[in-house]
Amino acid sequence: MTHRSPLPLLSSALCALLLAACGAPASTEAPVPQPVEQGTLLHELKLSDTRSVRFIESEPGEVFVAESGHMDIDAVHLRESMQTEKVDSLQGKELADVYLSLAPGAKRSDVPAALVQAQGRIAMARIIQTRQAAQESVRAAAAPLEEGPSPRDAERGPSASSLNDTWDWVGDKNWFKTNFCATTATQGRTCLMDYWYGSYSGVKDNTVYFRAVGLAAGFDSSAYFYTQYKSCSIWPWEGCEWKVNYSTTLQARHYMMVTWDTGPRSRWAGIDQSNDRVYLSAIWSTTSSTPPPPQEPCAVYARAHATTCYNIDGSISSISNTLCGDACAGSYSTASQWATQALGTQTCLGAYAGCCQYYVDQNFNRCGG
């Protein structure tokens, strides 16, 4: 077995649904197409012919859980899930616990190795993201930078009132509001229902928990569902940009729910490109039970370079001399420590099987030993 390839640039949790009180017509349509993941698929659980859950790592330590399904066909499964899991009960849980909650009868030894390994990267990424969020706030207060177009505040498209008028849309909306828009005292929300064309959740700054649900509610039209996050360089002069980290086309009457439980990041969600009703909810929290690490001014930069990396069998890995991690702090010693942590989100460190040796310096013209 060889050393796993470096992941593209890396956060987790999940909830379940419930069907509308109104009856659903029989459906013979094919299962929803596979979504487009901007990242590495760690594991997939097929819960029914149309319902699945994917654990996806969009960058090292940034793992999210994506559930897709049919709001009518999967009614029984969704009701069963709601009996045992509350809307926010998975917040703060590790990937192994999320997996076990979705796989009845599974033991901890059954948890896929990819999820166990990713949990270590998540822990490191949370520390780094917390520091980056603090640096971003200080930088913005001192000298706001041009960061390109920002997502809009929560808004709705034109009201939908003319298609499929014989269907119980009031029942659909009540179902969606009840099951996707409920929050705890520490959470905020956006809940948009019964609109065409475009709905946007707006910017949610420094979220540690973010769950977005998109639904193509009509019977004849698909919809484009996507999420974005704010990515900032450690270099003050390079600023920030909004990146899409998940997108998919939802077929009629299909939903997608994506959940992050990470270090603080600014996120938003949107659903668009539909000729019929679309629903969108976003629930977020900016609080965490883990105290933030101490902050230092960004005065000194450091880069950790991976040198010789080893495969599981002890042979030299092809990713040797290709990985690096950057950091900025008030002193070189702290910056070196944080740069090492950043490199540690991509691979384990040390002269061990499956790990990489490394060194730290201030040479930013190369990445790796």
Order of alpha helices (4+ residues) and beta strands (2+ residues): beta-beta-beta-beta-alpha-alpha-alpha-alpha-beta-beta-beta-beta-beta-beta-beta-beta-beta-alpha-beta-beta
